Amino acid sequence: MPAALQGELQPTFYRFKLGSFEAASVLDAKAIRDGLHPHYGANASADEVHALARANNIDTQRFEHPNIPTLVNTGKELVLFDTGNGALPREYEQLSKRLPPGNTAARLAAHGYKPEDIDVVVLTHGHPDHIGGLVEGGKPVFPKARYVFGAAEFDFWKKGENVREARKFNRELYVKICLPLAERATFIKPGDTVVPGITAVDVFGHSPGLMAFRVESDGKSFMITADTFTQYVMAVQRPEWHFEMDDDKDKAVATRLRMLDMLSNERMLVASFHMPFPGLGYIEKVAGGYRWTPHSYQMNL
Ligand SMILES: [Zn+2]
């Protein structure tokens, strides 16, 4: 009898050591989106976008868009950065086709972290694929956690002024999901410390108050860049190309350029929410620009 075809099998959890901390990438979900252009490069031509895709051996029409929250165990506290889609596609008709169901809590549990073990949930920004796993059926998914929000981001969604048309429903979601959590939350600005060893970094642009986080332990460090770069080819090799989900396109471009320079100079490990799983790699300076080099075994030695 020939062996049966068993379907795709891909890793969903990756844990590594960072000084005296441990960190892990959790695959929440993966969406396959149509139309690389004009999602990327609306300020360039479709031909240019397709040529870059071909040069990098990726499809010219469809792209994979994973969500990868990061977990950091400092030895004192268990800190989760972002929560994925959660139950949003089940609970909101408008999102049922756009977002696949989130698996962050289930996959954490499968690898030894129960929802009640999470001490701190940090929200890099307020977009649905980051806040969706906070609450399910009106109840907090991580019942013992305190929350850390960026103050600028929280104020923006709370006030609801100058919310662009494409984000009006996002604003409704934010009000419903995040505002009730304020009493268990702290609000930070770039430069502030989340817990010892973890510092917020200004990467405003993709959203009004997007924050990255530098994680340091015993001389080792990595940067959680959240949605600064949302695709490993387009956003890194052509940082000046617009991404339709960036709320302030020009600021997002300026932030990408600043972070590409910094990350390549520091040769620092990067954890990036929408890069191919496990979303870990390095920004490498090459002739004429930058390139994403996936993590191989650097953190395993
Ligand atoms: Zn995102």
Residues whose N, C-alpha, C, O or C-beta is under 5 A from the ligand:
A	BS01	ZN	D129 D227
